[in-house]
């Protein structure tokens, strides 16, 4: 058992004081509890908050942090990222993913939703670091039936391999400009048969939307609905260039959308996700960093800040409150992934982050959630699934990992 004592903690939107008792992987008591425990954490000067969810990323793209700068999306992909990805191997993906896991844990993220290649290599990194994840088998077919068949065989194999790891699973058809309608149909078949999620890029740029309509004679979301693609198992990253009727359809079908504000700004996609309309249509909105190649950071505290600021910039100062940013990075995500995480409550999973209240950039604290979203939050301790994975800002083995990864990066780019 773990006892967190002398702690302030965030329960819902309210700041409380007391102790938190963890047994196994669950929070079993909150308040005055002082049960005898194997581990006691004195949390004086700290605040306990639910762990954060990074709902769209490409973890192994830490490999490309700072590699392709100052380009719009298509040029960035076609000239830099895709050619480099042709040289990927299992070892570099494992090390790059493990580095990402450590970066996320040290900044308060307890769960990430990943879309990339060699998912079993990332699964190994997940198991070794203790973070939670939903990992997907990603594919492209470029509207070629032979490529589709080859990729579906690979996808089936990778999804089978992931069953042996402590992860949720998804299939990830990349986007409508890289995957055919038949490829999207096949994705639905696999997802329904395996009872797994679908992870997908949707309407990231105006070019994507315009070219799809020229090619197919109708909009993306309507087409997706016609083939049975929209459901509560679907996670749509970006979802920027959507009309109001498309947003309403996503809400009706229970699909989740993932706002990636930093990446959208960095790749200059031209506008932002319409959160007020998403909210009006009851769309479940989540938050993600995207990969380190298009963000340079996997820090969800920063992402909450940019999310709130970008929405305010477009839709008004009162259009988006700090508490909404915090909710979409915690509770909303837990619900979407069907796990009881994202709140500090009895019976919920022990995914807890302790943040230092005494840092200069966090004082004074008139409004805790506003400070968490807009100020500099320093993570002291992270507990995932009832296990301490970061303690006193330290992750065991980080220095050795950085050294090994740096050597492989040098080889990769030589």
N, C-alpha and C positions, 0 to 999 in steps of 0.2 A: 504494500500500500504506500501511497505518496500523500503526505499532508502538506498543503500550501497554507501556511498560517500568517497572520498579521497582514492580510492582503486586502487591498481594495480590488473590487472586481466589477466588471460590466455585466449586468444581468438585464437582458433586453436593452433598453435605452437608459437604464438607471444605474448610477454608481452606488455600489453597496460596500460594506466592510465585513470581514469575517474570514473564516477558514474554508478551504475546499478540500474534500477528501476524495481520493481516487483509489479505486480497487479494480484490479485487472485493467481493462481499457475503458472503464466508465467512471463518470462522476457519480458518487454514491451519496454524498452529503454536502450541504452548504450551510454555513452559518457559524454556530458556536462549537461545532464538532471538534473534539480533541482526541479522537481514537488513537491508540498506539499504532505507529506506522514505521515501516522499514526505512523510509526516507522522509525527512522533514525539510521543507524549503521555507526559510524565513523571507517572506515577501515584503517586509517593511520597506517603504519607498518605491514599491513596484505596483503596477496595476495588472490584473489578469484580464485578458480579453480572449474571445474566441479566435482560433487560428484562421488565417486568411486562405482563400481559394483563388488560384490563378487558373482561370477557366479556358484560356486559349494560349498555348505556347508551343514552341518547337524547341524542346530543351537542349538538344545537341547543337543547336545553332549558336551556342556560346562560342563555338569554333570560329564563327564569322563575326564576332563582336568587333566593330570598327573596320571591317574588311571592305564594305561597299557603302560608301557615304554619298550623300547629296544627289540622289537619283530618284526619279519617280518609279512606281512599282514595276511596270513592265520592263523597263530598261534595267532596273536593279536585278530582276529575276533572270532575264534572258542573257545579259552580258556578264554577270558576276556570280549569282547564286547557283543557278542550275548547272553551269559548266563545272563549278567547284564540287557540287554535290555528286557529280558523276564519279568522283574519286573516293567517296566515302567508304569506310569499312567498319566492321563491327567494333573493333578496338577503339577507334577514335570516337565513335558514337557513344560507346560506354563511358569513356573518360569525360567527354564533353557533357553528357547527360548528368554524370555524377557531380561535376562541378556546378551545373545548374541546380541540382538538388540542394547542394550545400548553400549556394547563394540564396535560394528561396527560403530554406529553413532559417538562415541567419537574419532574414528580413521578415520573419513571421508567417511565411506561407507553409501550410500543412498539407495542401492538396494541389495537384496541378493536372490539367487536362491537356494531353500531349498529342501532337500530330507529327509523325516523322517516320524515318526509315529504321530498320533493324530494331523493332520495338522490344525484342527480348533482351537486347543489350541495355536498353533504358530500364527495363524491368529489373535487371540485375542491380543497376545503380539505385533504383528505388528501394529494393530490399536491403541493400547495404547501408543506406542512409536513414531509413526509417520513415521517410515521407510517404504520404498517400498519393495515389495517381490513378487516372484513367488513361490507358495507353491505347493507341490506335494503330492499325495497319493502314498506311497511307498509300494511295495509288493515283496514277494518271493513265489515260489511254490515248489522249490526243485524237479522239474520234477514229481510232484504228481498231478494228475487231480483233486482229491478231495480238496486238499489244494488250487489249482488254483481257483476252483469254489467258495470256501468260501472267498478267498481274493478278487475276482472280485466283489462280493456282497458288501464287505466292501469298496472297492475303489469307486464304484458307489455312495454309501451313502456319503462318505467323500467329493467327488467332488461336490455333490449336496449341502452339507453344506457350502462349501467354496464360493459358489455363493453369499452368503449374506455378504461377507467381501470385503474390498478394496484391493484385491490381484489378481494377475494373477494366472492361474492354470496350473498344469501339472500332468501327470501320470508318475510314476517312477518305472518301472520294474528294480530291483536292478542291475543285471548283468547276463551274459550268464551262469555263474556257479551256479546261484541260481534261475534262471527263465527259464522255458522251451521255446522251439520255439513257441509252442501254446500260452504260456503266452505273448510272444512278439507280436504275431499276434493280440491277443485280445487287447493289449495296443494300437496298431495302430488304430484298429476299434474305440476304445473309444476316442482317441485323435482326429481322423477325425470327428467323430460325434459331439463332444463337442467343436471342434475348439480350442484345448488347446495344450500345448507343451508336449514333452516327455523328461524326465530327466533320464540319464542312465550312468552306469559305463562301460567304454570300454577299454579293453586291458591294464589294470593296471599292470599286471605282466606277465612274460613269461609263468608261469605255467598255467594261465588262457587260453592263446592262444594255447599252446601245447595240453592241455587236451581237448579243444573244437574241435580241428582238429582231434584228435584221435576218439572222440565220433561221430562227424558228417561227417568226411571225407573231409572237406573243411574249409576255413578260416572264421573268424567271420564276417568281413565286407561284404564279398560276400554273405554269408547266410542272413545277415540283408537286403541286397539289394533285394534278391530274394523274401523276404516276405513283401516288401514295407515299411520297417522300416526307411530307410534313406530319409530324407526330410529336409526342412528348419525349421521344428518345432522340430527337434531333437537336444538335447544338450548332447554331449558325454564327460563325465568327464575323465580325465587322458589321454587316447589315446596315451599311451607310446609305446607299443610293436606292432607297425603297419608297414607293408611293404609299399613301395612307391606306388604300384598300389592301395592299400587300401586307402591311403591318397588321391590319385587322385580321387577315387570314392566318398569319402566324399566331396571333393571340387565340383565335378560335381553335386552332389545332394543338395548342399547348406546347409549341416549340419554344426553346430558349434562344435568346440572342446574346452575343458576347461583345461588349463594347471594348475596343482596343484603342483608346484615344491617343496615346503617345505614338504608337506605330502609324496610326492614320495621319497624324500631323507630320511625322518625320518623312513618310512616303508621299506626302502632299496629295491626299485623295480628294481634296476639294470641298468637303463639307464634313459634318459630324452626324453620328447616329441621332435620330430624332427621339430622344428619351421621353419628352412630354407625350408624344403620340403613342409610343410604346406603353407608357403607363396608362394612358386612357383606354387602350385596347387590351389591357391585362396581359401583356407579353411579359414573360419572366426574363428580366434583364440581368446579366452577369457581367463580370469584368475580367479582362486578361491583359497580359503584357505584350502578347505576341512573342516572337523569338528575340533573342538578344541581338540578332543581326539587324533588326529593324527598330529596335528600342534602345539597345546597348545596356539595358538594366532589366532585371527580373524582380524589381522591388514593388510589391503591391501597395505599399503605403504611398509611394510616388504615383502609382497608377490611380489610386483613389483621388488624389489631389488633382491630377490632370483631368480626370473624368468630371469632377465637380466644376472645375474652372472652365472647361470647354463648353459644358452645357450652359453655364451662366453666361458665357460670352455670346452664345448664339440665341439663347431663349430667355434671358433676363435673370437678375440677381436672385429672385425667389423661385426660380424654376427647378432648382435642384439643391437639396439640403445635404449637409455633411452626413447626416444619419442615413440618407438613401445610399450614398456611396459606400458606407460601412455595411449596410444591409446586403447590397448586391455582391459584396466581396466575402460574405460569410453565410448568413442564414439562407438567402435565396439559392446559393450554390449547393449547399447541403441538400436542400429539398429537391433540386433538379437532378442531382446524382443519386438520390434515394438513399442517403445515409444520414444518420441522426447526429450531425455535426454542424457547428456554426452558432451555437449558443452555449452559455455556461448555465446549465440546468441539471438537476438530478436526473439520472437515467440517460443522459446524453454522453456521446463519446468524449473521452478526455483528450481533446485537441485544444491545448491552451497555450497562449503566448503571454509571457510576463514582460511588460514594457517599463523602462526606467522613468519614473516621474520627476527625477531630480536633475535631469540634463538641462543645460542652459537654454537650449532651444525649445524646451517643453514647459517652461515656467513663465508666467503663472498659468494655472490650469482652470480657467473660468468655465470652460466647456470641454470635457474630456474628448468627446467624439470629434469636435472641431479640431482639437489639437492632434488627434490621431490622423485625421485626414489631411490637414493643411500644414502641420508643423513637422519637425524632425523627430520621428519616433525611433528610439534606440531599443532594440530587442535584447533582453538579458537572458531569458530562458525560454525554451520551446519544448512542449510535451506533445507527442503525437501517439495516439492509440495507447495512452497510459504509460509511455516510456519517455524519459528525458533524452532528447537528442541534441539540444544545444544548452549549455550551462555556463553561466557567467560569460556569455558572448563567445564561447569557445566550442568549436566542432572538432572532435577528435579525428586526427588524420588529415586535416585540411592542408597543412603545409606539404606533406608528402604527395597528396593528390595534385596540388598546383604544380609541383616540380615535375611529376610524371607527365601531366597533361601538357605542360609547356614544351617538353622535349618532343612529344608527338605532334604538336602544332607546328613546330619548326620543320619536322620531317614532311608533314602534309603539304606545306606551302613551299618546299624546296624543289 
